[in-house]
């Protein structure tokens, strides 16, 4: 049976702030980590490593510290790629919470230009042969070298968190894999999958369903009391991350919200089948009240329903 280990990035403890990005390209164990963990342990523990760095803070920090942080992140990912034998995927997002931008005294409408330049620098660091310079609006480097180079060439696979039609098309055009949020309804999620797939085909990019990861909240219940408690938890989570519902998304009351995998094992299996029928291959689970018991229930009562499916790795 595959294992999934969740390590919050940035030492976040609020379940509503758990990482929303992850990437799986082929079968095997999945380890979702911050870059601060011991790299050698990562290499030993998994067949496939996903290095998932939320770049909001790194891409928004300032001056010399900002430049050093960006360079360090580039080096750290390359180092992890080497140590893991080329099994790193790199996930990024430009940020969406107003409070985060306010905390760094940065206008949120600068998010796209800062993200674009930061990614330009990161990719330069990975693909340049020897030293390079960069003179941009936010970052300036002269004759620097990023060592080591990543094992995967030209660089590790890139994953972009996106929700609006324009950003989804952009992800397809610019060679990113796609990460979808946990608030989009089943129908909206299937539309987004179709949009990404169609844009890939339009530009001649080979499409594989494994290029998309869909986040879903997992809340397993056994009776109506547990269901009501799960609704209350869902309401708290949505109040925290509701800004994710962009690009056509709306926030529904928990009773009508079909985005979350909330219900009995049988109800959850049915909802996963709907996603599967719509072209979803990778589902990234976020349990706001995770317990060993719920993990065992998922493994024993939900995963077997997909034992012959590519959705669950052996």
N, C-alpha and C positions, 0 to 999 in steps of 0.2 A: 504494500500500500504506500502511496506517496505521502510525504510529510509536508506540512506547511508550518513555518515558524514565523511569527510576526514580531518584529522588533521596532517599536515606534521610533521615527526619526526625530531628532531634537528633544529626546526625553519627554515627549508628550504623554500625559497620563489621562487626559479627558478622552473617553471613547469616541466622542464626536469629532475629535481632532486626529484620529488615527490616519495613517498615510492612505491617500486615495489613489496611489499609482503603483502599478506593479507590472511585470512583464514575464511571460513564459513563452519560449519559442518552440520547445519540443518537450518530449516526455522527460520525467525525472522529478526529483525533489525540488521544491521551491523554497528558497530562503530569502525573505524580505528584510533588508538590514539598512542601518545607517552606515556611513563610511568610518565611524569611529570604532567599530568592533575589530577584533583581532583577525587579520586577513588570512592567516594560515588556518585558523579554525574554519573559516568559510570554505576554503578550498577542500578541506577534509570532509565537511559535513554534507555536501551536495554534489549531484551530478551536473546541476545547472544553477548558476548564480545569477540573481537579478540585483544589480546595484541601482538603487532607486533613490536618487538624491533630489529632494524638493528644493528647487533652486530659488524660491521666493527670496529668502534672506541673502543667499550668495549673490544673486543677480541684482539685489537692491542695496547692498552695502556700499559704502562710499570710500573715496580717495585711496590712499596707499593700502589700507586694510582690505578694501574692496578688491583691488587688483591682485593682492597676494592670495586672497581667498579664492578668487576665480582660477588663478594659476594652480593653487594647491588642489582644488577639486579635479582639475584636468589631470594632474599627476596621479592623484589617488585612484581615480577610475582606471587609468592606464596600468598602474601597478597591480590593482586587483585583477584586471584582465589577464595580465601575464601570469600571476600566481594561480589563477583558476584555469589556465589552459585555454583561454579565449571563450569564457562562458558568461561574460558580463553583458547585460543590457542596461542602457542609461535612460532614465525617465525624467522628463522636465515639464515644467508648467510655469507660466508667467505670473501666476497669482491672481486672486479674484476677491479677496476679503479687504474691504476698505480699511479696517482697523490695522491690518498689517502695513499697508502703505502709509497710513497716518503715523504709525510708530516710527517709521524711518524718514518721515517728513518728505515723502515723495508723492507727487500727484499720480493718481492711479491711471490717468490718461497717458502717462509716459511708459506704462508697462510694456507695450508691444515693442517700442523702439529700444528699450533697455534689454529686453529679452533677445531681440534679433541680434544686437551687437554682441551680447554675452555669448550666444551660441556661435557666432562667427569666430570669436576669439577661441572658444573651446575647440571647435573643429580645426582651426588653424594649428593649435597646439598639437593635435593628434596627427595631422596629415603632413605638416611641414617637414621637409628633410633638412635637419640642422636648425639654425637660428632663424627667427623671423621677427618682424616688427609690426605693430598695429597702432595706428593713429586715428582713433575714432572720437565720437562725441563724449562718450562716458569712460572709455578705457584708453590708456596709452602705454605701449611697451616698445622698447628699443632693443633690438638685437638680443632677444632672449631665446632660450631653448627649453622645451618641456620634455623632460626625461623621467622615466622611460617612455618609449612609444608603445601604444597598445598592441597586443598580439593580433587582434582582428583588424583587418585592413579594408577600407581606409580608416575605420573607427568602429567601436562597438555599435550595435543596433540602437537607434534612438526612438524613444516613445514620447509622444506629445499628448498632454491632457487637453482635450478640446470638446466643445459642445455646440457652438454656433455653426451653421452651414459653411460660412466662409472659412472658419478655422479648421473644420474637418477637411474641406477641399485642399486647404493649404497643407495640412499634414500629409495628405496623399501626394501632392505635387513635390514637396520638399524632402520626401524620402523617410518620413517618420512613420512608425507604427502608431496606432491610435488607442488612447485611453479614454473611456467614457465613464461618466459619473454615476453615482448610486441613486440619483433622484429622478432620472428620466424614466417615464413610463415604459412599459414593454413595447407599445406601438412606436413611441418616439425613438427608443433605442434601436429597434429594427430599421426605422427610417434612416437613422444615422449610419448604421452598418451599410445599408444600401448606398447611401450617398458616398461614403468612403470607397466602397467597392467600385461604383460606377466611375468615380473620378480617376481611380487607378487605371481602369480599363481605358478611359478616354485618353490618358496621356501615355498609354503603352507600358505601364508599370505592372509587373506580374503581381497578381493578388492571391493571398492565402488567408483563410479565415483566422489563422493564428496571429495575424498582424493586428488584431483588435482584442483588447481586454476590456471587459465590462464589469464595473464594480457593482455589487449588490449587498445590501444589508441582510444579514442572516439572523432571524429571531424565531427559534423553534418553540412552539407552545404545545401543551397537552390538553388544556381546558380553557374555559372562558375567563377565569380569573387570571391565568397567565397571559391570555390574549389581551386583556385590558391593560395589564401591566406593560406588555410589549408596546401597545399603542402609546402609552404615556412616555415610554423611553424614546419611541420614534419621534414624538412631538418635540422632546428636548433636543434630540439630534438635529432635526430639521431646523429648529430655531437657530442653531449654531452654524450650520452649513448650507442654509437655504439659498445663499447666493449662487450655489452651483447650478440651480435650476434656470439656466439661461439657454439661449438658442432654441426657444420654442417650448421649454419645459415649464410646467406649472406645479405648484405645491398643492397636493390633494390631502384631505383629511385621511388619517391612517386607515379608516374603514374602507375608503375607496382607492387607496394608494396601491397600485399593483407593481410599483417599482421595487419595493422591498420583498425579500423572501421571508415573509412573516406568516406563520401558520403551522399546521401539523406537518409531519414529514410528507404525507400524501399530497397536501396542498402545495408544498414547496417543490416536490417532484413535478407536479403539473405545471407550475410556473416556469421552472427550468426548461421543461419540454417546449413551452411556447417560445422562449428565447432561442433554444436550439433550432427550432423550425424556422426561425427568422434569420439564421446564419451566424448565431453567436457560438463560438467555440471555447473561449476562455472567460470564465466567470471568477472574479476576484472578490472574495468574501470578507466582509467587515462585520464582526459580531460585537455590538455595543455592550454586551454583558456576557462575554465569553466565559465558559466554564468547561472543565474536562468532560462533564456529563453531556453538554451540548455537542462537543466535538465527537464524542463516542456515538451519540445519536445520529449525527450527520454521517459518520463513517459506516454505521451499522444499518441505517434505515433509508438513507437517501442515496449515497454513492452506489449501492448495489443496483439501483434502478437504471444506472448508466454503465454497468459493468462491461457491456459490449460496445460502448460508445467511445469516441475519441475525447469526450468531455472529461473523462476520468482516466488518469494514467494508471497502469497496473502497478 
